[in-house]
Amino acid sequence: MMDELTRVRCLACDTRLILPPRATYVACTHCGSEYLIARRGSALTLQPIAPDELARTQAVAAVERAGEMGCANLGLSLIAVVTVLLCVIGGVGLQVFNSRAICTGTAVLALLLVVVGAVVMRRNLAQADRERTHLLTAQAAAAPVYPEDTEPPSTPESL
């Protein structure tokens, strides 16, 4: 049941929207309205996203994406450098100079680079997590909180 596409109607313009399994966000292709998808069991509800909330959500997503891309790029660079060190320099040292010391030295250097890369990745992820937490805290502080037994104040538009 969870792996099937779900069809719902846009709350603003009544256009049919098709939701992939486990989707948490949808934007209407006709009017551009954006919704968060809340699931409880087999029930599904669309919750409209306010423009200011959307901007904060997009900022959080950008921070997460930047952190992930930074780690991916650093990881791929490390793989390339370690491969060059071990295969090219270590192999040439062993074949041309018949020296295991060069091969061992490149292996130690490659291991050291992997450790340094892991530390840098961890630091970058921690920085991205701090930025994300800061954005989410600002988002929570901006949203008014009302006790459960009271109603939010009425505005002239709602009367």
C-alpha positions, 0 to 999 in steps of 0.5 A, spaced: 500 500 500 505 504 501 509 503 495 503 505 490 502 512 487 497 517 491 492 521 487 489 528 491 486 534 489 490 541 489 486 545 495 487 551 491 485 550 484 482 542 484 488 540 479 489 532 480 496 531 483 500 525 483 504 523 489 510 518 489 510 513 495 513 516 501 513 523 499 513 529 504 512 535 499 508 537 493 507 543 489 501 544 484 503 544 477 498 548 475 497 554 480 504 553 484 501 552 491 506 548 495 504 543 501 507 538 506 504 531 506 502 529 513 501 521 513 497 517 519 496 510 517 492 510 511 490 517 511 493 523 508 492 530 509 495 536 505 498 542 509 499 549 505 506 552 506 506 559 508 511 563 504 515 565 510 515 558 512 517 556 505 523 560 505 526 557 511 525 550 509 528 552 502 534 555 506 534 548 511 534 544 504 540 548 501 544 548 507 543 540 507 544 539 500 551 544 500 553 539 506 552 533 502 555 535 496 561 538 500 562 531 503 561 527 496 566 531 493 571 531 498 570 523 498 571 522 491 577 527 491 580 522 497 579 516 493 582 519 487 588 521 491 589 515 494 588 511 488 594 515 485 598 514 491 597 507 492 597 505 484 602 509 481 607 512 486 607 505 490 607 501 484 612 505 480 617 505 487 616 498 487 617 496 480 622 501 478 626 502 484 625 495 487 623 499 494 618 497 499 620 503 503 616 507 497 610 503 497 610 503 505 611 510 505 605 511 500 600 507 504 602 511 510 601 517 506 594 515 503 592 512 510 594 519 513 590 523 508 584 518 509 584 520 516 585 528 515 579 527 510 574 524 515 576 529 520 574 535 515 568 531 513 566 531 520 567 538 521 563 540 515 557 536 517 557 539 524 558 546 521 552 544 516 548 541 522 549 547 526 547 552 521 540 547 520 539 547 527 540 555 527 535 556 521 530 551 525 530 554 531 529 561 528 523 558 524 520 555 531 521 562 534 518 565 529 511 561 529 506 563 534 505 558 540 498 558 543 496 554 549 491 548 547 485 551 551 485 558 547 484 560 540 489 564 536 487 572 536 482 573 531 484 578 526 479 583 522 480 579 516 477 572 519 471 576 522 
